[in-house]
């Protein structure tokens, strides 16, 4: 198992736990847990898809680093557009509380990012891309 997949699994697990906490809090406070589920799923899909370029780059040799940056740019724009489309479709439904969705997105994104940061800083040898 690669270090990237271990770090992504850890980030997905901690983000899922944060999303579960948000669902329980939304259920208690706003009686609308599906809005928190939507926020947590958006964050998990967005950040999980963001690791695709690193899987393409591999160890960074053989010129795959350039391809990885191209894929990174294309997938980033695609992920943003898909997120906006999902958000617009959700905005047309009556049962979505956008404060709950927004707070869940912020909380889960912070958890994912901090988990990636902490687990990345624990590595002894940092990978580099050969451009």
The first five atom37 places (N, CA, C, CB, O) and aatype in JSON, in Angstrom:
{
  "aatype": [20, 20, 20, 20, 20, 20, 20, 20, 20, 20, 20, 20, 20, 20, 20, 20, 20, 20, 20, 20, 20, 20, 20, 20, 20, 20, 20, 20, 20, 20, 20, 20, 20, 20, 20, 20, 20, 20, 20, 20, 20, 20, 20, 20, 20, 20, 20, 20, 20, 20, 20, 20, 20, 20, 20, 20, 20, 20, 20, 20, 20, 20, 20, 20, 20, 20, 20, 20, 20, 20, 20, 20, 20, 20, 20, 20, 20, 20, 20, 20, 20, 20, 20, 20, 20, 20, 20, 20, 20, 20, 20, 20, 20, 20, 20, 20, 20, 20, 20, 20, 20, 20, 20, 20, 20, 20, 20, 20, 20, 20, 20, 20, 20, 20, 20, 20, 20, 20, 20, 20, 20, 20, 20, 20, 20, 20, 20, 20, 20, 20, 20],
  "atom_mask": [
    [1, 1, 1, 1, 1],
    [1, 1, 1, 1, 1],
    [1, 1, 1, 1, 1],
    [1, 1, 1, 1, 1],
    [1, 1, 1, 1, 1],
    [1, 1, 1, 1, 1],
    [1, 1, 1, 1, 1],
    [1, 1, 1, 1, 1],
    [1, 1, 1, 1, 1],
    [1, 1, 1, 1, 1],
    [1, 1, 1, 1, 1],
    [1, 1, 1, 1, 1],
    [1, 1, 1, 1, 1],
    [1, 1, 1, 1, 1],
    [1, 1, 1, 1, 1],
    [1, 1, 1, 1, 1],
    [1, 1, 1, 1, 1],
    [1, 1, 1, 1, 1],
    [1, 1, 1, 1, 1],
    [1, 1, 1, 1, 1],
    [1, 1, 1, 1, 1],
    [1, 1, 1, 1, 1],
    [1, 1, 1, 1, 1],
    [1, 1, 1, 1, 1],
    [1, 1, 1, 1, 1],
    [1, 1, 1, 1, 1],
    [1, 1, 1, 1, 1],
    [1, 1, 1, 1, 1],
    [1, 1, 1, 1, 1],
    [1, 1, 1, 1, 1],
    [1, 1, 1, 1, 1],
    [1, 1, 1, 1, 1],
    [1, 1, 1, 1, 1],
    [1, 1, 1, 1, 1],
    [1, 1, 1, 1, 1],
    [1, 1, 1, 1, 1],
    [1, 1, 1, 1, 1],
    [1, 1, 1, 1, 1],
    [1, 1, 1, 1, 1],
    [1, 1, 1, 1, 1],
    [1, 1, 1, 1, 1],
    [1, 1, 1, 1, 1],
    [1, 1, 1, 1, 1],
    [1, 1, 1, 1, 1],
    [1, 1, 1, 1, 1],
    [1, 1, 1, 1, 1],
    [1, 1, 1, 1, 1],
    [1, 1, 1, 1, 1],
    [1, 1, 1, 1, 1],
    [1, 1, 1, 1, 1],
    [1, 1, 1, 1, 1],
    [1, 1, 1, 1, 1],
    [1, 1, 1, 1, 1],
    [1, 1, 1, 1, 1],
    [1, 1, 1, 1, 1],
    [1, 1, 1, 1, 1],
    [1, 1, 1, 1, 1],
    [1, 1, 1, 1, 1],
    [1, 1, 1, 1, 1],
    [1, 1, 1, 1, 1],
    [1, 1, 1, 1, 1],
    [1, 1, 1, 1, 1],
    [1, 1, 1, 1, 1],
    [1, 1, 1, 1, 1],
    [1, 1, 1, 1, 1],
    [1, 1, 1, 1, 1],
    [1, 1, 1, 1, 1],
    [1, 1, 1, 1, 1],
    [1, 1, 1, 1, 1],
    [1, 1, 1, 1, 1],
    [1, 1, 1, 1, 1],
    [1, 1, 1, 1, 1],
    [1, 1, 1, 1, 1],
    [1, 1, 1, 1, 1],
    [1, 1, 1, 1, 1],
    [1, 1, 1, 1, 1],
    [1, 1, 1, 1, 1],
    [1, 1, 1, 1, 1],
    [1, 1, 1, 1, 1],
    [1, 1, 1, 1, 1],
    [1, 1, 1, 1, 1],
    [1, 1, 1, 1, 1],
    [1, 1, 1, 1, 1],
    [1, 1, 1, 1, 1],
    [1, 1, 1, 1, 1],
    [1, 1, 1, 1, 1],
    [1, 1, 1, 1, 1],
    [1, 1, 1, 1, 1],
    [1, 1, 1, 1, 1],
    [1, 1, 1, 1, 1],
    [1, 1, 1, 1, 1],
    [1, 1, 1, 1, 1],
    [1, 1, 1, 1, 1],
    [1, 1, 1, 1, 1],
    [1, 1, 1, 1, 1],
    [1, 1, 1, 1, 1],
    [1, 1, 1, 1, 1],
    [1, 1, 1, 1, 1],
    [1, 1, 1, 1, 1],
    [1, 1, 1, 1, 1],
    [1, 1, 1, 1, 1],
    [1, 1, 1, 1, 1],
    [1, 1, 1, 1, 1],
    [1, 1, 1, 1, 1],
    [1, 1, 1, 1, 1],
    [1, 1, 1, 1, 1],
    [1, 1, 1, 1, 1],
    [1, 1, 1, 1, 1],
    [1, 1, 1, 1, 1],
    [1, 1, 1, 1, 1],
    [1, 1, 1, 1, 1],
    [1, 1, 1, 1, 1],
    [1, 1, 1, 1, 1],
    [1, 1, 1, 1, 1],
    [1, 1, 1, 1, 1],
    [1, 1, 1, 1, 1],
    [1, 1, 1, 1, 1],
    [1, 1, 1, 1, 1],
    [1, 1, 1, 1, 1],
    [1, 1, 1, 1, 1],
    [1, 1, 1, 1, 1],
    [1, 1, 1, 1, 1],
    [1, 1, 1, 1, 1],
    [1, 1, 1, 1, 1],
    [1, 1, 1, 1, 1],
    [1, 1, 1, 1, 1],
    [1, 1, 1, 1, 1],
    [1, 1, 1, 1, 1],
    [1, 1, 1, 1, 1],
    [1, 1, 1, 1, 1],
    [1, 1, 1, 1, 1]
  ],
  "atom_positions": [
    [[0.85, -1.17, 0.0], [0.0, 0.0, 0.0], [0.9, 1.23, 0.0], [-0.97, 0.0, 1.22], [1.82, 1.34, 0.81]],
    [[0.63, 2.16, -0.9], [1.46, 3.35, -1.0], [1.15, 4.33, 0.13], [1.26, 4.02, -2.36], [0.11, 4.26, 0.78]],
    [[2.09, 5.22, 0.33], [1.93, 6.23, 1.37], [0.75, 7.13, 1.05], [3.22, 7.06, 1.52], [0.02, 7.55, 1.94]],
    [[0.57, 7.44, -0.25], [-0.54, 8.28, -0.66], [-1.88, 7.64, -0.33], [-0.46, 8.58, -2.15], [-2.78, 8.31, 0.18]],
    [[-2.03, 6.36, -0.6], [-3.3, 5.71, -0.32], [-3.54, 5.59, 1.18], [-3.35, 4.34, -0.97], [-4.67, 5.69, 1.64]],
    [[-2.47, 5.37, 1.96], [-2.62, 5.33, 3.42], [-3.09, 6.69, 3.94], [-1.3, 4.93, 4.09], [-3.98, 6.76, 4.78]],
    [[-2.48, 7.75, 3.43], [-2.82, 9.1, 3.89], [-4.25, 9.44, 3.46], [-1.82, 10.14, 3.32], [-4.98, 10.08, 4.22]],
    [[-4.64, 9.03, 2.25], [-6.0, 9.31, 1.79], [-7.03, 8.53, 2.59], [-6.14, 8.98, 0.31], [-8.1, 9.05, 2.9]],
    [[-6.72, 7.3, 2.94], [-7.66, 6.51, 3.76], [-7.81, 7.14, 5.13], [-7.18, 5.06, 3.9], [-8.92, 7.22, 5.66]],
    [[-6.71, 7.58, 5.72], [-6.78, 8.24, 7.02], [-7.59, 9.53, 6.93], [-5.37, 8.53, 7.56], [-8.41, 9.81, 7.79]],
    [[-7.35, 10.31, 5.87], [-8.1, 11.56, 5.69], [-9.58, 11.28, 5.46], [-7.53, 12.36, 4.52], [-10.43, 11.98, 6.01]],
    [[-9.89, 10.27, 4.67], [-11.29, 9.93, 4.42], [-11.97, 9.46, 5.7], [-11.39, 8.84, 3.35], [-13.14, 9.79, 5.95]],
    [[-11.25, 8.69, 6.52], [-11.82, 8.22, 7.78], [-12.09, 9.38, 8.73], [-10.89, 7.21, 8.44], [-13.18, 9.47, 9.31]],
    [[-11.12, 10.26, 8.91], [-11.32, 11.38, 9.84], [-12.38, 12.35, 9.31], [-9.99, 12.14, 10.07], [-13.15, 12.91, 10.09]],
    [[-12.42, 12.54, 8.0], [-13.44, 13.42, 7.43], [-14.83, 12.8, 7.56], [-13.13, 13.72, 5.95], [-15.8, 13.51, 7.8]],
    [[-14.92, 11.5, 7.4], [-16.2, 10.81, 7.58], [-16.67, 10.93, 9.03], [-16.08, 9.33, 7.18], [-17.86, 11.12, 9.29]],
    [[-15.74, 10.82, 9.96], [-16.11, 10.99, 11.37], [-16.58, 12.42, 11.64], [-14.92, 10.65, 12.29], [-17.54, 12.63, 12.37]],
    [[-15.9, 13.4, 11.05], [-16.33, 14.79, 11.2], [-17.71, 14.99, 10.56], [-15.3, 15.76, 10.58], [-18.55, 15.71, 11.1]],
    [[-17.93, 14.35, 9.41], [-19.24, 14.43, 8.77], [-20.32, 13.78, 9.61], [-19.19, 13.77, 7.4], [-21.45, 14.28, 9.67]],
    [[-19.99, 12.67, 10.27], [-20.95, 12.01, 11.15], [-21.31, 12.91, 12.34], [-20.39, 10.67, 11.65], [-22.47, 12.98, 12.75]],
    [[-20.31, 13.57, 12.88], [-20.56, 14.52, 13.97], [-21.46, 15.66, 13.48], [-19.23, 15.08, 14.53], [-22.35, 16.1, 14.2]],
    [[-21.21, 16.13, 12.26], [-22.04, 17.2, 11.69], [-23.47, 16.72, 11.47], [-21.44, 17.69, 10.37], [-24.42, 17.47, 11.69]],
    [[-23.62, 15.47, 11.04], [-24.97, 14.92, 10.84], [-25.72, 14.87, 12.16], [-24.89, 13.52, 10.2], [-26.89, 15.24, 12.22]],
    [[-25.07, 14.4, 13.21], [-25.72, 14.33, 14.52], [-26.05, 15.73, 15.02], [-24.81, 13.6, 15.54], [-27.14, 15.96, 15.55]],
    [[-25.12, 16.67, 14.86], [-25.37, 18.05, 15.31], [-26.51, 18.67, 14.51], [-24.1, 18.91, 15.17], [-27.35, 19.38, 15.07]],
    [[-26.56, 18.41, 13.2], [-27.64, 18.96, 12.38], [-28.98, 18.32, 12.75], [-27.35, 18.75, 10.9], [-30.02, 18.97, 12.7]],
    [[-28.93, 17.06, 13.09], [-30.16, 16.38, 13.49], [-30.71, 16.96, 14.79], [-29.91, 14.87, 13.64], [-31.92, 17.14, 14.94]],
    [[-29.81, 17.26, 15.72], [-30.24, 17.81, 17.0], [-30.66, 19.27, 16.85], [-29.11, 17.69, 18.04], [-31.71, 19.67, 17.35]],
    [[-29.86, 20.06, 16.16], [-30.1, 21.5, 16.1], [-31.16, 21.89, 15.08], [-28.82, 22.22, 15.78], [-32.05, 22.69, 15.38]],
    [[-31.08, 21.35, 13.88], [-31.96, 21.82, 12.8], [-32.93, 20.75, 12.32], [-31.13, 22.3, 11.64], [-33.75, 21.02, 11.44]],
    [[-32.85, 19.57, 12.86], [-33.68, 18.45, 12.43], [-33.61, 18.24, 10.93], [-35.13, 18.69, 12.86], [-34.6, 17.96, 10.26]],
    [[-32.37, 18.39, 10.4], [-32.16, 18.24, 8.96], [-30.79, 17.59, 8.71], [-32.25, 19.62, 8.25], [-29.86, 18.27, 8.26]],
    [[-30.65, 16.31, 8.98], [-29.34, 15.67, 8.83], [-28.92, 15.45, 7.38], [-29.34, 14.35, 9.55], [-27.73, 15.28, 7.11]],
    [[-29.84, 15.45, 6.44], [-29.47, 15.21, 5.05], [-28.64, 16.35, 4.47], [-30.72, 15.0, 4.21], [-27.85, 16.14, 3.55]],
    [[-28.82, 17.55, 4.98], [-28.0, 18.67, 4.53], [-26.54, 18.47, 4.93], [-28.53, 20.0, 5.1], [-25.64, 18.78, 4.16]],
    [[-26.32, 17.95, 6.12], [-24.95, 17.66, 6.57], [-24.36, 16.5, 5.77], [-24.93, 17.34, 8.07], [-23.16, 16.51, 5.48]],
    [[-25.17, 15.53, 5.42], [-24.69, 14.42, 4.6], [-24.25, 14.96, 3.24], [-25.78, 13.34, 4.43], [-23.21, 14.55, 2.72]],
    [[-25.02, 15.86, 2.65], [-24.66, 16.45, 1.36], [-23.33, 17.18, 1.45], [-25.76, 17.42, 0.9], [-22.48, 17.04, 0.56]],
    [[-23.13, 17.96, 2.51], [-21.86, 18.68, 2.67], [-20.68, 17.74, 2.83], [-21.94, 19.59, 3.87], [-19.63, 17.96, 2.23]],
    [[-20.83, 16.7, 3.62], [-19.74, 15.75, 3.84], [-19.41, 14.98, 2.56], [-20.1, 14.77, 4.97], [-18.23, 14.75, 2.27]],
    [[-20.42, 14.59, 1.82], [-20.18, 13.85, 0.57], [-19.48, 14.75, -0.46], [-21.5, 13.31, 0.0], [-18.58, 14.3, -1.16]],
    [[-19.89, 16.0, -0.54], [-19.24, 16.93, -1.46], [-17.75, 17.06, -1.15], [-19.9, 18.31, -1.4], [-16.92, 17.04, -2.06]],
    [[-17.41, 17.18, 0.12], [-16.0, 17.32, 0.5], [-15.24, 16.03, 0.21], [-15.87, 17.68, 1.99], [-14.13, 16.08, -0.33]],
    [[-15.8, 14.89, 0.56], [-15.11, 13.62, 0.33], [-14.86, 13.38, -1.17], [-15.91, 12.46, 0.92], [-13.78, 12.94, -1.55]],
    [[-15.85, 13.66, -1.99], [-15.68, 13.45, -3.43], [-14.67, 14.45, -4.0], [-17.04, 13.58, -4.17], [-13.81, 14.08, -4.79]],
    [[-14.77, 15.71, -3.6], [-13.89, 16.75, -4.12], [-12.43, 16.45, -3.81], [-14.28, 18.11, -3.55], [-11.58, 16.48, -4.7]],
    [[-12.14, 16.15, -2.56], [-10.75, 15.93, -2.18], [-10.23, 14.56, -2.62], [-10.6, 16.07, -0.68], [-9.05, 14.43, -2.94]],
    [[-11.07, 13.56, -2.65], [-10.63, 12.25, -3.12], [-10.25, 12.3, -4.59], [-11.71, 11.2, -2.88], [-9.27, 11.69, -5.01]],
    [[-11.04, 13.01, -5.38], [-10.73, 13.14, -6.8], [-9.48, 13.97, -7.03], [-11.9, 13.76, -7.55], [-8.85, 13.88, -8.08]],
    [[-9.11, 14.77, -6.06], [-7.91, 15.6, -6.19], [-6.61, 14.83, -6.11], [-7.91, 16.64, -5.14], [-5.55, 15.37, -6.43]],
    [[-6.66, 13.59, -5.7], [-5.44, 12.78, -5.63], [-5.13, 12.05, -6.92], [-5.56, 11.78, -4.51], [-4.08, 11.43, -7.04]],
    [[-6.04, 12.11, -7.89], [-5.83, 11.45, -9.17], [-4.53, 11.87, -9.86], [-7.01, 11.73, -10.08], [-3.81, 11.0, -10.35]],
    [[-4.19, 13.15, -9.92], [-2.92, 13.53, -10.58], [-1.69, 12.93, -9.91], [-2.79, 15.03, -10.59], [-0.71, 12.63, -10.58]],
    [[-1.74, 12.75, -8.61], [-0.59, 12.17, -7.91], [-0.46, 10.68, -8.21], [-0.73, 12.39, -6.4], [0.65, 10.14, -8.23]],
    [[-1.58, 10.03, -8.45], [-1.52, 8.63, -8.86], [-0.95, 8.5, -10.26], [-2.91, 7.99, -8.78], [-0.23, 7.54, -10.56]],
    [[-1.26, 9.46, -11.13], [-0.71, 9.46, -12.49], [0.78, 9.74, -12.46], [-1.43, 10.5, -13.36], [1.55, 9.11, -13.19]],
    [[1.19, 10.68, -11.62], [2.61, 11.06, -11.58], [3.47, 9.93, -11.03], [2.79, 12.31, -10.73], [4.64, 9.82, -11.39]],
    [[2.91, 9.11, -10.17], [3.69, 8.02, -9.59], [4.84, 8.55, -8.77], [4.2, 7.09, -10.66], [4.64, 9.36, -7.87]],
    [[6.04, 8.1, -9.09], [7.21, 8.57, -8.35], [7.8, 9.85, -8.95], [8.27, 7.48, -8.33], [8.81, 10.35, -8.45]],
    [[7.19, 10.38, -9.98], [7.63, 11.65, -10.55], [8.68, 11.54, -11.62], [8.13, 12.51, -9.49], [9.16, 12.56, -12.11]],
    [[9.06, 10.33, -12.0], [10.08, 10.17, -13.03], [9.43, 9.87, -14.37], [11.06, 9.04, -12.65], [8.24, 9.57, -14.44]],
    [[10.2, 9.95, -15.41], [9.72, 9.6, -16.74], [8.83, 10.66, -17.37], [8.98, 8.33, -16.68], [8.08, 10.35, -18.3]],
    [[8.9, 11.9, -16.9], [8.11, 12.96, -17.5], [6.64, 12.95, -17.15], [8.24, 12.89, -18.94], [5.87, 13.72, -17.71]],
    [[6.25, 12.1, -16.23], [4.84, 12.05, -15.85], [4.44, 13.21, -14.95], [4.53, 10.75, -15.15], [3.25, 13.43, -14.72]],
    [[5.4, 13.96, -14.45], [5.1, 15.11, -13.61], [4.34, 16.18, -14.37], [6.36, 15.69, -13.04], [3.42, 16.79, -13.85]],
    [[4.74, 16.41, -15.62], [4.05, 17.41, -16.45], [2.61, 16.98, -16.72], [4.8, 17.62, -17.79], [1.69, 17.8, -16.65]],
    [[2.43, 15.71, -17.03], [1.09, 15.19, -17.27], [0.24, 15.32, -16.01], [1.15, 13.72, -17.72], [-0.95, 15.63, -16.09]],
    [[0.85, 15.09, -14.86], [0.12, 15.19, -13.61], [-0.38, 16.62, -13.38], [1.01, 14.75, -12.44], [-1.51, 16.8, -12.91]],
    [[0.43, 17.62, -13.7], [-0.01, 19.0, -13.51], [-1.11, 19.37, -14.5], [1.17, 19.95, -13.66], [-2.0, 20.15, -14.15]],
    [[-1.07, 18.84, -15.69], [-2.13, 19.07, -16.67], [-3.43, 18.44, -16.17], [-1.73, 18.48, -18.05], [-4.49, 19.07, -16.22]],
    [[-3.35, 17.22, -15.69], [-4.53, 16.54, -15.16], [-5.03, 17.26, -13.91], [-4.21, 15.06, -14.84], [-6.24, 17.36, -13.7]],
    [[-4.13, 17.76, -13.1], [-4.52, 18.49, -11.89], [-5.35, 19.71, -12.26], [-3.28, 18.91, -11.09], [-6.39, 19.96, -11.64]],
    [[-4.9, 20.47, -13.25], [-5.66, 21.65, -13.67], [-7.01, 21.3, -14.24], [-4.88, 22.42, -14.68], [-8.01, 21.95, -13.93]],
    [[-7.06, 20.28, -15.08], [-8.32, 19.88, -15.69], [-9.3, 19.32, -14.66], [-8.07, 18.85, -16.79], [-10.48, 19.65, -14.69]],
    [[-8.82, 18.48, -13.77], [-9.74, 17.9, -12.79], [-10.19, 18.93, -11.78], [-9.07, 16.73, -12.08], [-11.3, 18.83, -11.26]],
    [[-9.35, 19.92, -11.48], [-9.76, 20.95, -10.53], [-10.94, 21.74, -11.08], [-8.59, 21.9, -10.21], [-11.92, 21.97, -10.37]],
    [[-10.84, 22.15, -12.33], [-11.94, 22.89, -12.95], [-13.19, 22.01, -13.02], [-11.55, 23.38, -14.37], [-14.29, 22.48, -12.75]],
    [[-13.02, 20.76, -13.39], [-14.15, 19.84, -13.47], [-14.79, 19.63, -12.1], [-13.7, 18.51, -14.05], [-16.02, 19.6, -11.98]],
    [[-13.97, 19.48, -11.06], [-14.52, 19.29, -9.71], [-15.29, 20.51, -9.24], [-13.41, 18.96, -8.73], [-16.34, 20.39, -8.6]],
    [[-14.77, 21.7, -9.54], [-15.47, 22.93, -9.15], [-16.82, 23.01, -9.87], [-14.61, 24.18, -9.48], [-17.84, 23.3, -9.25]],
    [[-16.83, 22.75, -11.18], [-18.07, 22.8, -11.95], [-19.09, 21.78, -11.44], [-17.79, 22.56, -13.42], [-20.27, 22.09, -11.31]],
    [[-18.64, 20.57, -11.17], [-19.56, 19.55, -10.66], [-20.1, 19.93, -9.28], [-18.86, 18.19, -10.58], [-21.27, 19.69, -8.99]],
    [[-19.26, 20.51, -8.45], [-19.72, 20.98, -7.14], [-20.76, 22.06, -7.25], [-18.55, 21.48, -6.33], [-21.75, 22.06, -6.52]],
    [[-20.56, 22.99, -8.18], [-21.53, 24.06, -8.4], [-22.84, 23.5, -8.93], [-20.97, 25.11, -9.38], [-23.92, 23.92, -8.5]],
    [[-22.76, 22.54, -9.84], [-23.98, 21.93, -10.39], [-24.76, 21.21, -9.3], [-23.63, 20.96, -11.53], [-25.98, 21.36, -9.2]],
    [[-24.06, 20.43, -8.48], [-24.74, 19.71, -7.38], [-25.36, 20.71, -6.41], [-23.76, 18.78, -6.63], [-26.48, 20.5, -5.93]],
    [[-24.65, 21.78, -6.12], [-25.16, 22.79, -5.19], [-26.39, 23.48, -5.78], [-24.07, 23.83, -4.87], [-27.35, 23.76, -5.06]],
    [[-26.37, 23.77, -7.09], [-27.52, 24.42, -7.73], [-28.74, 23.49, -7.75], [-27.16, 24.85, -9.17], [-29.86, 23.94, -7.52]],
    [[-28.52, 22.23, -8.03], [-29.63, 21.27, -8.01], [-30.18, 21.16, -6.6], [-29.18, 19.88, -8.53], [-31.4, 21.11, -6.41]],
    [[-29.31, 21.13, -5.62], [-29.76, 21.03, -4.23], [-30.5, 22.29, -3.78], [-28.58, 20.77, -3.3], [-31.38, 22.23, -2.93]],
    [[-30.13, 23.43, -4.37], [-30.78, 24.68, -3.96], [-32.24, 24.74, -4.41], [-30.01, 25.88, -4.52], [-33.03, 25.52, -3.88]],
    [[-32.59, 23.92, -5.38], [-33.97, 23.91, -5.86], [-34.87, 22.99, -5.04], [-34.01, 23.5, -7.31], [-36.09, 22.97, -5.25]],
    [[-34.29, 22.25, -4.13], [-35.11, 21.4, -3.26], [-35.43, 22.15, -1.98], [-34.39, 20.07, -2.95], [-34.65, 22.97, -1.51]],
    [[-36.58, 21.85, -1.44], [-37.05, 22.59, -0.27], [-36.39, 22.15, 1.03], [-38.54, 22.44, -0.14], [-36.35, 22.93, 1.98]],
    [[-35.87, 20.94, 1.1], [-35.39, 20.41, 2.36], [-33.93, 20.65, 2.69], [-35.63, 18.99, 2.39], [-33.42, 20.08, 3.65]],
    [[-33.24, 21.47, 1.91], [-31.82, 21.67, 2.13], [-31.59, 22.96, 2.93], [-31.06, 21.73, 0.79], [-32.04, 24.03, 2.54]],
    [[-30.89, 22.82, 4.05], [-30.52, 23.97, 4.88], [-29.09, 24.35, 4.51], [-30.66, 23.65, 6.42], [-28.15, 23.61, 4.83]],
    [[-28.92, 25.49, 3.85], [-27.61, 25.84, 3.31], [-26.61, 26.26, 4.38], [-27.77, 26.95, 2.32], [-25.41, 26.18, 4.15]],
    [[-27.08, 26.69, 5.53], [-26.15, 26.95, 6.63], [-25.53, 25.66, 7.12], [-26.86, 27.68, 7.78], [-24.34, 25.61, 7.42]],
    [[-26.31, 24.61, 7.19], [-25.81, 23.31, 7.62], [-24.84, 22.76, 6.57], [-26.97, 22.31, 7.85], [-23.78, 22.24, 6.92]],
    [[-25.2, 22.87, 5.29], [-24.32, 22.4, 4.22], [-23.0, 23.16, 4.27], [-24.99, 22.56, 2.83], [-21.93, 22.56, 4.21]],
    [[-23.07, 24.47, 4.37], [-21.85, 25.29, 4.38], [-20.96, 25.0, 5.57], [-22.22, 26.75, 4.38], [-19.75, 24.86, 5.42]],
    [[-21.54, 24.91, 6.76], [-20.73, 24.62, 7.95], [-20.12, 23.24, 7.88], [-21.58, 24.75, 9.22], [-18.98, 23.04, 8.31]],
    [[-20.86, 22.28, 7.34], [-20.32, 20.93, 7.18], [-19.17, 20.92, 6.19], [-21.41, 19.96, 6.74], [-18.15, 20.26, 6.42]],
    [[-19.32, 21.63, 5.08], [-18.25, 21.71, 4.09], [-17.0, 22.33, 4.7], [-18.69, 22.51, 2.86], [-15.9, 21.82, 4.51]],
    [[-17.17, 23.42, 5.42], [-16.01, 24.08, 6.05], [-15.34, 23.15, 7.05], [-16.44, 25.39, 6.74], [-14.11, 23.0, 7.04]],
    [[-16.12, 22.53, 7.92], [-15.56, 21.65, 8.93], [-14.86, 20.44, 8.34], [-16.63, 21.21, 9.88], [-13.75, 20.09, 8.75]],
    [[-15.51, 19.79, 7.39], [-14.92, 18.59, 6.79], [-13.68, 18.93, 5.96], [-15.95, 17.87, 5.92], [-12.72, 18.16, 5.94]],
    [[-13.7, 20.07, 5.27], [-12.53, 20.47, 4.5], [-11.34, 20.77, 5.41], [-12.85, 21.71, 3.64], [-10.21, 20.43, 5.08]],
    [[-11.6, 21.38, 6.55], [-10.52, 21.63, 7.51], [-9.96, 20.32, 8.07], [-11.02, 22.51, 8.65], [-8.75, 20.19, 8.23]],
    [[-10.83, 19.38, 8.35], [-10.38, 18.08, 8.88], [-9.54, 17.35, 7.82], [-11.58, 17.22, 9.31], [-8.48, 16.82, 8.15]],
    [[-10.01, 17.31, 6.57], [-9.25, 16.63, 5.51], [-7.88, 17.28, 5.35], [-10.03, 16.67, 4.17], [-6.86, 16.58, 5.31]],
    [[-7.85, 18.6, 5.25], [-6.61, 19.32, 5.01], [-5.63, 19.14, 6.17], [-6.88, 20.79, 4.79], [-4.44, 18.91, 5.94]],
    [[-6.11, 19.23, 7.38], [-5.23, 19.07, 8.54], [-4.72, 17.65, 8.67], [-5.95, 19.48, 9.82], [-3.58, 17.44, 9.07]],
    [[-5.54, 16.66, 8.34], [-5.08, 15.28, 8.38], [-3.99, 15.04, 7.34], [-6.25, 14.31, 8.15], [-2.99, 14.38, 7.62]],
    [[-4.19, 15.59, 6.13], [-3.16, 15.47, 5.1], [-1.87, 16.17, 5.54], [-3.66, 16.07, 3.78], [-0.78, 15.65, 5.32]],
    [[-2.0, 17.32, 6.14], [-0.83, 18.09, 6.58], [-0.06, 17.34, 7.66], [-1.25, 19.47, 7.09], [1.16, 17.19, 7.57]],
    [[-0.74, 16.89, 8.67], [-0.07, 16.2, 9.79], [0.56, 14.89, 9.32], [-1.06, 15.93, 10.93], [1.7, 14.59, 9.67]],
    [[-0.17, 14.11, 8.53], [0.4, 12.84, 8.09], [1.51, 13.06, 7.07], [-0.69, 11.94, 7.5], [2.42, 12.25, 6.98]],
    [[1.45, 14.13, 6.3], [2.51, 14.44, 5.35], [3.78, 14.91, 6.04], [2.05, 15.47, 4.37], [4.88, 14.62, 5.57]],
    [[3.64, 15.64, 7.13], [4.81, 16.13, 7.84], [5.52, 15.03, 8.62], [4.41, 17.24, 8.79], [6.67, 15.21, 9.03]],
    [[4.88, 13.91, 8.82], [5.49, 12.82, 9.55], [6.42, 11.98, 8.68], [4.43, 11.94, 10.15], [7.1, 11.1, 9.2]],
    [[6.45, 12.23, 7.39], [7.34, 11.48, 6.48], [8.76, 11.96, 6.62], [6.87, 11.62, 5.02], [9.01, 13.15, 6.83]],
    [[9.68, 11.04, 6.51], [11.09, 11.41, 6.59], [11.62, 11.95, 5.26], [11.92, 10.2, 7.03], [12.34, 12.94, 5.23]],
    [[11.25, 11.29, 4.16], [11.69, 11.71, 2.83], [10.51, 12.24, 2.05], [12.36, 10.54, 2.09], [9.57, 11.5, 1.76]],
    [[10.55, 13.51, 1.69], [9.48, 14.11, 0.93], [9.66, 13.82, -0.55], [9.4, 15.62, 1.18], [10.76, 13.99, -1.07]],
    [[8.6, 13.38, -1.23], [8.72, 13.11, -2.67], [8.82, 14.42, -3.46], [7.52, 12.28, -3.17], [8.3, 15.45, -3.04]],
    [[9.48, 14.35, -4.59], [9.57, 15.5, -5.49], [9.17, 15.06, -6.88], [11.0, 16.12, -5.5], [9.29, 13.88, -7.23]],
    [[8.69, 15.99, -7.66], [8.34, 15.7, -9.05], [9.44, 16.18, -9.95], [6.99, 16.35, -9.42], [9.9, 17.32, -9.83]],
    [[9.88, 15.34, -10.87], [10.92, 15.68, -11.82], [10.25, 16.28, -13.05], [11.78, 14.44, -12.2], [9.71, 15.57, -13.89]],
    [[10.3, 17.61, -13.14], [9.67, 18.27, -14.29], [10.7, 18.45, -15.32], [9.03, 19.62, -13.91], [10.41, 18.99, -16.39]]
  ]
}
